[in-house]
């Protein structure tokens, strides 16, 4: 059989999805659906749900995780710190 020209090869690499369970902008189910679609496409996906994480506390944490972690713990909310730690662990492994 010939290959389907419209089906693209699954991309190499990994995807990390981080979602707060207190996000009032986007429900966690949206990330779960995205994760399922990516897995079905053959993508290596990890998903982390931050307890008490809001849209802002999780989204704002994705910039320069190593620099964020060097900040004093009092400057990071618990959900943001957990998001930053998840990003750093994902990037460094």
N, C-alpha and C positions, 0 to 999 in steps of 0.2 A: 504494500500500500504506500501511497505517496504521502508526504508530510503535509499537514494542513498549513497553507501559507499565511493564514490569518492568526494562527496560534503562535505566540512568541515563546521563546525559551524563558524559563524561570530565571530571574536575575540571581547572580551570585551575591553572597553576603547575608547579612542579618538585618532584621527590623526589630526595634524596641518600641512598644506602645506603652505609654504611661497615661493612666487615667485616674482622676480622683473620684471617689464614690460619693462625694458631696458636690459634684459639678452640676450646677443648675442650667448651664448653657448647652451642654451635650451630655446625654445619658451614657452611662457606661456601656449600655447595649450597642451603641454605635461603634465603639472600639472593638467590642467582641465580634460584631459582624465583619468589620475590617480584618480582624485577626483570622477569622474563619475563611474569608475570601483569599487572603494571602497564603494561608496554609494550603488551601485547595489548589493554588497556583504553584505550589512547591517552594514557597519562600520560608526560610527559617525565621520564625517569629517568637519573640518573648513578649509577654504582657504583664505589666505590674499595675495593680490597682492600689492607690494610696488611700488608706483609711482617713477620712476627714478631709481629703484633698479637694479643693475647689478648682474651678477652671483657671483662675488666676494663679493660685499657689503652685499648681503643677506646670502650667505653660511657662510661667516666668522662670522656672528652674532650669530650662533646657539650654541656657547660654553659658558656655565655659564652665562645665561642671567642676573641673579641677580648681579653678579660681574660686568658685562658689564654696567648695568644701574648705578652702583655706580661711574663709570668713569665720569670725567667732560664732559659736553655736547660737548665741542669743540673737544674732542678726537673721537667722533663718528660722522660719516657722517649722514646726515638726513635719507637716506635709511636704514643704519645700525641701527640707533636709533629706527626707526619704526619697523624694524624686531625684534630687541631685546625686545621692548615693547610688540609686539604681542606674542612672545614666553613667556615672563614673565606672561602676562595676562592669556594665555592658561594654563600654568603650575600651576599658583596660584589659578585658579578657579576650 
